[in-house]
Amino acid sequence: MTADVPIVVIGLMGAGKTSVSRLLSKALGRPMRDSDEYLEERYGATAAEIAAGEGAEVLHAREAAHLLDSLAERPAPVIAAAASVLDDPRCRTELKPALVVWLDATPEFLAEKIMARSHRPRFGKEPLELASELHERRAASFTEVADLRFQRPEMSKHEVARAVLDHLEATGAGG
C-alpha cells in the first residue's frame, strides 16, 4: 500500500468515524472527507434532515456518491464514510484497493451517541432498536470490506488512530 491509497473509516453512526479520520488526516498530512460535512456543505441539510425531507434512498444515494468521488481524489484522502455506502455494490467494489478501517461498536454504545446528536437520522425508530437493526444488517458487509477492525469504546479514538498509524508504518504505507 502506498500514500496514494485512500484510507476509509467505516462504522455505524456514532462509532467515532469523524474523530478518527481527523486524527489520521492530521497525522498523515492528507485531506479529509466526511460524509456528514459534505451533506451539509453541498445540500445545506444534515443527514437527518435529508432522510426526513427527501427519504432514506436519496440520503443513501448522496452518501454513496460522496464516497465514490472521494475515492477518486488525489492526493488520496482519509474518508469518514457513511455506513449506508456498504449497501451499494459499486461502493463495496471501489473500496477494494483502499485501506478500510472498521470501527465496530455495541448497539448500546451507538444508541447513546445517536441520542446525543440531532444530525443523525433515526428513521422513525428508537436509538437502541435502530442501532441493533443496523448492526445486524451491516455486520457482514463491514466484515467483507474491512482490512482492520477496532472495538469502540474499548479502544479510544486516539488508540485506534495510533493503531492505524502503526499498521501503516509497519507496511511502509504511511503517506
C-alpha positions in Angstrom: 0.0 0.0 0.0 1.2 3.5 -0.8 0.4 7.0 0.1 -1.9 7.3 -2.9 -4.3 4.7 -1.5 -7.3 6.2 0.4 -8.0 5.3 4.0 -11.7 4.8 4.6 -13.1 4.8 8.1 -16.4 2.9 8.3 -18.8 2.0 11.1 -22.3 2.8 12.2 -23.3 6.3 13.2 -21.8 7.3 16.5 -18.8 4.9 16.3 -16.3 7.8 16.0 -15.5 7.8 12.3 -15.2 11.6 12.0 -12.9 11.9 15.0 -10.6 9.0 14.0 -10.5 10.3 10.4 -9.5 13.8 11.6 -6.7 12.3 13.7 -5.4 10.3 10.8 -5.7 13.1 8.3 -3.7 15.4 10.6 -1.0 12.8 11.4 -0.6 11.9 7.7 -1.0 15.3 6.2 -3.8 14.1 4.0 -7.0 15.8 3.1 -10.1 14.5 5.0 -13.5 13.9 3.5 -16.5 13.4 5.8 -19.9 12.3 4.7 -21.8 14.4 7.2 -19.8 17.6 6.4 -20.3 17.0 2.7 -24.1 16.7 3.0 -24.3 20.0 5.0 -22.0 21.9 2.6 -23.5 20.5 -0.6 -27.2 20.3 0.3 -27.5 22.6 3.3 -29.0 19.9 5.4 -28.0 17.2 7.8 -28.4 13.5 7.2 -31.4 13.5 9.5 -33.0 16.4 7.6 -32.4 14.8 4.2 -33.8 11.5 5.4 -36.9 13.2 6.9 -37.5 15.5 3.9 -36.4 13.5 0.9 -36.2 9.9 2.1 -33.6 7.4 3.0 -33.0 6.4 -0.6 -32.0 10.0 -1.5 -29.8 10.2 1.6 -28.0 6.9 0.8 -27.5 7.8 -2.9 -25.8 11.1 -1.8 -23.6 9.3 0.7 -22.6 6.7 -1.9 -21.8 9.5 -4.5 -19.7 11.2 -1.8 -17.6 8.1 -1.2 -17.1 7.3 -4.9 -16.0 10.9 -5.6 -13.7 10.9 -2.6 -12.1 7.6 -3.5 -11.1 9.1 -6.9 -9.3 12.1 -5.4 -5.6 12.6 -5.4 -3.8 13.0 -3.1 -5.7 10.2 -1.5 -7.8 11.4 1.4 -8.8 9.9 4.7 -12.6 9.4 4.3 -15.2 9.1 7.1 -17.8 7.2 5.1 -21.5 6.6 6.0 -22.3 3.0 6.8 -25.1 3.1 4.1 -22.4 3.0 1.4 -22.0 -0.7 2.0 -25.5 -1.3 0.8 -24.3 -0.2 -2.7 -22.4 -2.9 -4.6 -20.4 -0.2 -6.6 -19.1 1.2 -3.3 -18.1 -2.2 -2.0 -16.2 -2.9 -5.2 -14.5 0.5 -5.2 -13.4 0.1 -1.6 -11.2 -2.9 -2.5 -7.9 -1.0 -3.2 -8.4 1.3 -0.1 -7.3 0.6 3.4 -10.7 0.2 5.2 -10.8 0.7 8.9 -13.9 -0.6 10.7 -14.9 1.0 14.0 -17.2 -1.7 15.5 -19.3 -0.8 18.5 -22.1 -2.3 20.5 -25.6 -1.2 19.8 -25.9 0.2 23.3 -22.8 2.5 22.8 -24.2 3.6 19.4 -27.6 4.3 20.8 -26.2 6.7 23.4 -24.3 8.5 20.5 -27.4 8.6 18.3 -29.5 10.2 21.1 -26.8 12.8 21.8 -26.7 14.4 18.3 -29.6 15.6 16.2 -27.8 15.3 12.9 -28.1 11.5 13.0 -31.2 10.1 11.3 -33.4 7.8 13.3 -35.7 6.5 10.5 -38.7 6.5 12.9 -37.1 4.1 15.4 -35.8 4.3 19.0 -32.0 4.6 19.1 -31.3 1.2 20.5 -33.7 -0.5 18.1 -32.1 1.3 15.2 -28.5 0.6 16.3 -29.3 -3.1 16.8 -31.1 -3.4 13.5 -28.3 -1.6 11.5 -25.5 -3.6 13.3 -27.2 -6.9 12.4 -27.9 -5.8 8.8 -24.5 -4.4 8.0 -22.1 -6.6 10.1 -21.4 -9.0 7.2 -20.7 -6.1 4.8 -18.3 -4.5 7.3 -16.5 -7.8 7.7 -16.3 -8.2 3.9 -14.6 -4.9 3.2 -12.6 -4.2 6.4 -8.8 -4.5 6.5 -8.6 -3.5 10.1 -11.3 -3.8 12.8 -11.3 -2.0 16.2 -13.8 -2.2 19.0 -15.2 1.0 20.3 -15.3 2.2 23.1 -12.9 -0.5 24.3 -10.3 1.4 22.3 -10.4 5.2 22.4 -10.4 7.2 19.2 -6.7 8.1 19.8 -5.8 4.5 20.4 -7.5 3.5 17.1 -5.7 6.2 15.2 -2.4 5.2 16.7 -3.0 1.5 15.8 -3.8 2.5 12.2 -0.7 4.7 12.0 1.4 1.8 13.4 -0.1 -0.5 10.8 0.8 2.0 8.0 4.3 2.3 9.4 4.7 -1.5 9.6 3.6 -1.9 6.0 5.5 1.1 4.7 2.4 2.8 3.6 2.3 5.9 5.8 2.0 8.7 3.5 
